[in-house]
C-alpha cells in the first residue's frame, strides 16, 4: 500500500475505533422503504453487487448511517456529497477514500469493513480469488457488509437501481420536484423490487 493511502486508512481506522463503531453482528439496517426487499436488513458478512443508478448506493448507505453507524465509500471520486446528505447519510460518519490504486484496493476495503457497518466500493478490473477470500473473512469477522459496484463472484444478491420517474419537468422547463428510484434485488433466481421517492432539495 502506498504511504499516503496507508496513512489515510490508519487515521480513519483510529478515528472510527475511538468512536466505538463496531458494526452490528447479524444485519445492517436499511431505510424503512427497503424493508420489503430486506426484511431483516442487509446480511452482515455478505457482499452485494449493485448496477445502475448511484442513487441506489446512497439509499443503501442511508440506512446504517441514520441508525448511527459509520459507513465507507472507496474509489468513487464523483460521489455526490449533497445528494448523499439529502438521502439522509450523515456526512460526519462517512469515511471517503475517493482514489485508491488497484494494488491497494483490497487492503483499504479490508481495513474499513473492520470498523464500519457498510462499505460501498468500486473494484479494480481484476480481484484475485485470494483477495476475495480475504475480504469475505474480514466481513464475517467484523459483521460488516460490502456493496460492490459491478461484478463479484457469488454475491448474496444482485441489486439494480434505475430512475423510473422524474416529476416537475415539462418540455425542458420548470423545477424538479421529485422522482422515483426502483431498486431490484435478484437472489436465487427470484427478482423483487421496490420504488423509493428520490429526495430533491426544494
Rosetta blueprint (number, residue, H / E / L):
1 X L
2 X L
3 X H
4 X H
5 X H
6 X H
7 X H
8 X H
9 X H
10 X H
11 X H
12 X H
13 X H
14 X H
15 X H
16 X H
17 X H
18 X H
19 X L
20 X L
21 X L
22 X L
23 X L
24 X L
25 X L
26 X L
27 X E
28 X E
29 X L
30 X L
31 X L
32 X H
33 X H
34 X H
35 X L
36 X L
37 X L
38 X L
39 X L
40 X L
41 X L
42 X E
43 X E
44 X L
45 X L
46 X L
47 X E
48 X E
49 X E
50 X E
51 X E
52 X E
53 X L
54 X H
55 X H
56 X H
57 X H
58 X H
59 X H
60 X H
61 X H
62 X H
63 X H
64 X H
65 X H
66 X H
67 X L
68 X L
69 X L
70 X L
71 X E
72 X E
73 X E
74 X E
75 X L
76 X L
77 X L
78 X L
79 X L
80 X L
81 X H
82 X H
83 X H
84 X H
85 X H
86 X H
87 X H
88 X L
89 X L
90 X L
91 X H
92 X H
93 X H
94 X E
95 X E
96 X E
97 X E
98 X L
99 X L
100 X L
101 X L
102 X L
103 X L
104 X L
105 X H
106 X H
107 X H
108 X H
109 X H
110 X H
111 X H
112 X H
113 X H
114 X L
115 X L
116 X L
117 X L
118 X E
119 X E
120 X E
121 X E
122 X L
123 X L
124 X L
125 X L
126 X L
127 X L
128 X L
129 X H
130 X H
131 X H
132 X H
133 X H
134 X H
135 X H
136 X H
137 X H
138 X H
139 X H
140 X H
141 X H
142 X H
143 X L
144 X L
145 X E
146 X E
147 X E
148 X E
149 X E
150 X L
151 X L
152 X L
153 X L
154 X L
155 X L
156 X L
157 X E
158 X E
159 X E
160 X E
161 X E
162 X E
163 X E
164 X E
165 X E
166 X E
167 X E
168 X L
169 X L
170 X E
171 X L
172 X L
173 X E
174 X L
175 X L
176 X L
177 X L
178 X E
179 X E
180 X E
181 X E
182 X E
183 X E
184 X E
185 X E
186 X E
187 X E
188 X L
189 X L
190 X E
191 X E
192 X E
193 X E
194 X E
195 X E
196 X E
197 X E
198 X L
199 X L
200 X L
201 X L
202 X L
